[in-house]
Amino acid sequence: MRAVQISAVNQLAVTVVADPKPGAGEVIVALRTAALNHRDVWIKTGQYAGLQWPCIPGSDGAGTVAALGDGVDGAWIGREVIINPGFNWGDSERVQGPRFSILGLPRDGTLAEKIAVPAAQLLAKPAHLTWEEAAALPLAGLTAYRALFVRADLQRGERVLISGVGGGVALCALQFAVAAGAEVWVTSSSPAKIARAVALGAKGGFNYAEADWVAAALKSPGTFDVVVDSAGGEGFGKLIDVTAAGGRIVFFGATRGDAPLPVRKIFWRQISLLGSTMGSPRDWEAMNRFVARHQLRPVVSEVFPLAAAVDAFARLERGEQFGKIVVRIL
C-alpha cells in the first residue's frame, strides 16, 4: 500500500510499504481521508518524545472497514467509520493513564491507504459529514470537547475567549461553545481569520500582535469566564489579565513554550488553571453525540491528494491555514 513515511528528521516521502494485518480484536480500515495535526509536524522535525523511525504519522482518519481480525463482529464489514486517536486512556476519567498514546506514534497512523486498529476505537462516520469533514473531526473535536465541557465546565451564557483562532482545535472550540449558548470571542494576529471566526458565530476578536489588545478587550466586552489556549509563552500573562475573577483558563498545548506566571493575580482573583489533553472514551462518545445533535461541521482549510502529502506538511508548517488540512487517500 501507499503511505507517508518519515524515515529520519525532516525525511518524509510517500512510499510503498507492506499492508497491515489485523490482530485479535482489530479491523483493517481502508482510509478515504486523513487530516494533519501539528503533532505530525513535530514528529517530522524531531521535536516529539519517543521518536521511532521509520513511522507512518497521522492521528485523524475516516474510511470503510475492509477486513476483520479474530473475535470481531462480522457486522463491522463495510461500515463507514471514524477512528478515536486516543489509545489506552486508562481507568480514570480524571486523567489519562501511563499507557496512554496517540495514533501515529508509536503505532502507525492514518496517512496510509490502510490501517489496523482495535474495533473498540471506531464509531460510525457522522452521516451529515463529508469524508473530508469526518477526517477533520477526531483529534481536534475530542481535545476541544474535553477542554470546554469536562475541564472548564462551560455553561450557557458564559463569555469565552479562544486564543489563536485558525487551528483545528480552536475552531472546534469556537463551534462547540457557540452551539452550547456561550458568547464567544477570539484572538489572532490575522484580521482575516478574526473575520472568518465572526462568520462562524464569534462576537468579535482582538489582534494579539497589537500592544493594546488587552485594554480593548477589557473595555468591550470585559473579562471572560473561560479562556481557551494552546500557545502558552510570554503572551499567557495577558490571558490572565482578561480572565474574570473566579474564571477558568484551560490549555492543551505550549506552542510558544512555557509561560511566566503572575502568581499574585492568579490566587487573589481565584483563577483556575486547567491542563487538558485529548479525552477519554466517554468524552469521545459524548463529543460525537454533540456534533450530531448540533449538526456541526469541522472547518476544512485545504485538501491535498496523498501523492502531495509533502506539500500538505509544508502548508501546515507555514501556519497559513484556517481549519484542518486534509489528505484525500481514495
C-alpha positions in Angstrom: 0.0 0.0 0.0 1.0 3.7 -0.3 1.8 5.5 2.8 3.5 8.7 4.1 6.7 7.5 5.9 9.1 9.5 8.0 12.5 7.8 7.9 14.6 10.4 9.8 14.3 14.0 10.9 12.8 16.0 8.1 12.9 13.0 5.8 9.3 12.5 4.6 8.1 10.8 1.5 5.1 8.9 0.0 6.3 5.3 -0.5 5.1 1.7 -0.7 5.0 -0.3 2.5 3.6 -3.7 3.5 -0.2 -3.9 4.1 -1.1 -4.1 7.8 -2.6 -7.3 9.2 -5.3 -7.2 11.9 -4.6 -8.7 15.2 -7.3 -10.2 17.5 -10.0 -7.7 18.2 -8.7 -5.4 15.3 -10.0 -4.4 11.9 -8.5 -3.1 8.8 -9.9 0.3 7.7 -9.5 1.3 4.1 -8.9 5.0 4.6 -10.7 7.6 2.5 -9.3 10.7 4.1 -6.9 11.7 6.9 -6.0 15.0 8.5 -2.9 16.6 9.7 -2.1 17.9 13.2 0.8 20.0 14.5 1.9 16.8 16.2 2.7 15.3 12.8 5.0 18.3 12.0 6.7 18.0 15.4 7.4 14.3 14.7 8.8 15.1 11.3 11.1 17.8 12.7 12.3 15.6 15.6 10.6 17.7 18.3 8.4 15.0 19.8 9.0 12.5 22.6 9.5 8.8 21.8 10.5 9.1 18.2 10.9 5.9 16.2 12.0 5.5 12.6 10.5 4.7 10.2 7.0 5.7 11.2 3.7 6.4 9.4 2.3 9.6 11.0 -1.4 10.7 11.2 -3.9 10.7 14.1 -7.1 11.5 12.2 -8.8 9.3 9.7 -12.1 8.1 8.2 -12.8 5.2 6.0 -14.5 1.8 5.5 -13.9 -1.4 7.4 -12.4 -3.8 4.9 -11.2 -6.8 7.0 -11.5 -8.3 10.5 -9.3 -9.9 13.0 -10.2 -12.8 15.2 -13.1 -12.1 17.6 -14.6 -9.1 15.7 -18.3 -9.0 14.9 -18.8 -9.5 11.2 -21.3 -6.7 11.2 -18.4 -4.2 11.0 -17.5 -5.2 7.4 -18.3 -2.3 5.0 -19.2 0.2 7.7 -18.1 3.8 7.3 -16.2 4.8 10.4 -14.0 7.4 12.1 -11.2 6.5 14.4 -10.7 7.6 18.0 -7.0 8.7 18.0 -6.5 8.2 21.8 -5.4 4.7 22.8 -5.4 3.1 26.3 -6.8 6.1 28.2 -6.9 4.1 31.4 -9.5 3.6 34.2 -9.8 7.2 35.5 -12.0 9.9 33.9 -9.8 12.5 35.7 -6.6 11.8 33.8 -5.1 9.5 31.2 -3.1 6.6 32.5 0.6 5.7 31.9 -0.1 3.6 28.8 -2.0 6.3 27.0 -0.8 7.0 23.5 -1.9 8.9 20.3 -2.3 7.2 17.0 0.6 8.0 14.6 3.4 7.3 17.0 4.4 4.7 18.2 1.6 2.9 16.3 1.4 3.5 12.6 -1.0 6.3 11.7 -3.7 7.3 9.2 -1.6 8.7 6.4 -1.8 5.5 4.5 -4.2 3.6 2.3 -5.0 1.1 5.2 -4.6 0.9 8.9 -5.1 -1.8 11.6 -6.9 -0.6 14.7 -8.9 -2.2 17.5 -12.6 -2.2 16.7 -13.2 -0.5 20.0 -11.6 2.7 18.6 -14.3 3.0 15.9 -17.5 4.9 15.7 -19.9 5.3 12.8 -18.9 8.2 10.5 -21.4 11.1 11.3 -23.9 10.9 8.5 -24.0 14.7 7.9 -20.3 15.0 7.3 -18.3 14.6 4.1 -15.3 12.3 4.1 -13.1 15.4 4.4 -15.0 16.8 7.4 -15.1 13.4 9.1 -11.3 13.1 9.0 -11.0 16.7 10.4 -13.1 15.9 13.5 -11.4 13.3 15.8 -8.4 14.8 17.5 -9.5 18.4 17.3 -13.0 17.7 18.3 -12.1 15.4 21.2 -9.5 17.9 22.5 -11.9 20.9 22.3 -14.8 19.0 23.8 -12.9 17.9 26.9 -11.3 21.3 27.4 -14.5 23.2 27.2 -17.1 20.9 28.9 -15.1 18.4 31.1 -12.3 20.6 32.3 -13.7 24.1 32.1 -17.3 23.1 32.7 -18.6 25.7 30.3 -22.1 26.9 31.0 -24.7 28.5 28.7 -24.4 32.3 28.7 -20.8 32.4 29.8 -18.3 34.6 28.0 -15.4 32.7 26.3 -12.2 33.8 24.7 -10.4 31.4 22.3 -6.8 32.3 21.5 -5.1 31.8 18.2 -8.2 31.0 16.2 -7.5 29.3 12.9 -6.2 26.0 14.1 -8.4 22.9 14.1 -8.9 22.6 17.9 -9.5 26.4 18.3 -12.1 26.3 15.6 -13.8 23.3 17.0 -13.9 25.0 20.4 -15.4 28.1 18.8 -18.2 26.0 17.1 -18.8 23.9 20.2 -19.0 27.0 22.5 -21.4 28.8 20.2 -23.6 25.7 19.9 -23.6 25.5 23.7 -25.0 29.0 24.0 -21.8 30.8 25.1 -20.7 34.3 24.0 -17.5 33.7 22.1 -14.6 36.0 21.3 -11.3 35.1 19.7 -7.7 36.3 19.2 -5.5 36.1 16.2 -2.7 38.1 14.5 -4.7 37.9 11.3 -7.7 40.3 10.8 -8.9 37.9 8.1 -9.0 35.0 10.5 -10.9 37.0 13.0 -13.5 38.0 10.3 -13.9 34.3 9.4 -14.4 33.4 13.0 -17.1 36.0 13.3 -18.8 34.4 10.3 -18.8 31.1 12.3 -20.5 32.8 15.3 -17.9 34.7 17.3 -19.0 38.1 18.6 -15.7 39.6 17.7 -11.9 39.4 18.2 -8.6 41.0 19.1 -5.3 41.1 17.3 -2.8 39.8 19.9 0.0 41.4 17.9 -1.3 44.8 19.0 0.1 46.0 22.3 -3.3 47.4 23.5 -5.5 44.4 22.8 -5.9 43.6 26.5 -7.2 47.2 27.1 -9.5 46.9 24.1 -10.9 43.6 25.4 -11.5 44.9 28.9 -13.3 48.0 27.6 -15.6 45.8 25.5 -16.8 43.2 26.1 -15.0 42.9 29.5 -13.5 39.9 31.2 -14.0 36.3 30.2 -15.4 33.4 32.3 -13.5 30.8 30.3 -10.2 31.3 28.3 -9.0 28.5 25.9 -5.4 28.5 24.9 -2.8 26.2 23.2 0.2 28.6 22.9 1.5 29.5 26.4 4.6 31.5 26.2 5.1 35.2 27.0 1.5 36.1 26.0 -0.1 33.8 28.6 0.1 36.5 31.2 -2.2 38.7 29.1 -4.8 36.0 29.1 -4.8 36.1 32.9 -5.4 39.8 32.7 -8.6 39.3 30.7 -9.9 36.4 32.8 -12.7 37.2 35.2 -12.4 36.7 39.0 -13.2 33.1 39.6 -12.7 32.3 35.9 -11.0 29.3 34.3 -8.1 29.1 31.8 -8.0 25.8 30.1 -4.9 24.9 27.9 -3.8 21.9 26.0 -0.5 23.0 24.3 2.5 25.2 24.6 3.5 26.0 21.0 5.2 29.2 22.2 6.9 27.5 25.2 6.4 27.7 28.9 4.8 30.7 30.4 5.9 33.0 33.3 3.0 33.3 35.7 1.8 36.3 37.6 1.1 34.2 40.7 -0.4 37.0 42.8 -3.0 37.8 40.2 -4.0 34.2 39.9 -4.5 33.4 43.6 -6.0 36.8 44.5 -8.7 36.6 41.8 -9.1 32.9 42.4 -8.5 31.9 38.7 -8.3 28.2 37.9 -5.6 27.0 35.5 -6.7 23.7 33.9 -4.5 21.5 31.9 -6.2 19.2 29.4 -5.1 16.5 27.0 -7.2 14.7 24.3 -10.1 12.9 26.0 -11.4 9.6 27.4 -13.6 7.1 25.5 -16.6 8.6 27.4 -15.5 12.1 26.1 -15.1 10.7 22.6 -18.7 9.3 22.5 -20.1 12.5 24.1 -18.3 14.7 21.6 -19.7 12.7 18.6 -23.2 12.9 20.1 -22.8 16.7 20.5 -21.6 17.1 16.9 -24.5 15.0 15.6 -27.1 16.8 17.7 -26.0 20.3 16.6 -25.1 19.2 13.0 -21.7 20.8 13.4 -19.2 20.6 10.5 -15.4 20.9 11.2 -13.7 23.6 9.1 -11.5 22.2 6.3 -8.9 24.6 5.1 -7.4 22.7 2.2 -7.4 19.2 0.7 -4.4 17.5 -0.8 -4.1 14.2 -2.6 -1.9 11.6 -0.8 0.8 12.0 -3.5 1.1 15.6 -2.4 1.5 14.9 1.3 4.9 16.7 1.4 3.1 19.9 0.2 0.4 19.4 2.8 3.0 19.3 5.6 4.7 22.4 4.2 1.4 24.2 4.2 0.8 23.4 7.9 4.3 24.4 8.8 3.8 27.8 7.3 0.8 28.3 9.6 -1.4 29.9 7.0 -4.4 27.5 7.3 -7.9 28.3 8.7 -9.1 24.9 9.8 -7.8 21.5 9.1 -5.5 20.4 6.3 -6.9 17.1 4.9 -5.3 14.4 2.8 -7.5 12.6 0.4 -6.4 9.0 0.1 -9.0 7.3 -2.1 
